[in-house]
Amino acid sequence: MAKGMTSIWKTVLQIAVAVMLIIGGISVFTNGAKDELVKAVGNLFNAGTLRDVVVWVLAAIEIITGVLLILDFFHINSLDRLDDIFLLIIMIAWIVVFMVLGELIPLFKGKLAFVPFLQAFAKDAVMVAVFGIIKAKI
């Protein structure tokens, strides 16, 4: 495949992920307990202030990362390092929150069936791979 086509598809992925992160972060503040992030963090913390603070911080990181991914298209050199840092943070947070807290812990507690677990785990693995592709600056 030509380098130009790879660049186009990487751009499509970056836009899609940026929009998804921004909307996901905003939905934490608007949907509350219905949001996936709140449910995943709820597997570790009981309802309370600490859980809310962790969720709000992760939602803010999602929004900031999405905005930085959009701003990356304008080639602002001073933001280049910052978006790499936030993308790495969201990548690690995605693995910990969604893959470990959201799927692995409920699976071992017997709250999930194996096939739905595989479907959700595969979706999150694709997301982590997309973050890696975007971070690679292909």
Secondary structure as GFF3:
##gff-version 3
##sequence-region A 1 138
A	DSSP	alpha_helix	3	31	.	.	.	ID=ss1
A	DSSP	three_ten_helix	32	34	.	.	.	ID=ss2
A	DSSP	alpha_helix	36	42	.	.	.	ID=ss3
A	DSSP	alpha_helix	49	71	.	.	.	ID=ss4
A	DSSP	three_ten_helix	72	74	.	.	.	ID=ss5
A	DSSP	alpha_helix	77	93	.	.	.	ID=ss6
A	DSSP	pi_helix	94	104	.	.	.	ID=ss7
A	DSSP	alpha_helix	105	108	.	.	.	ID=ss8
A	DSSP	alpha_helix	114	135	.	.	.	ID=ss9
###
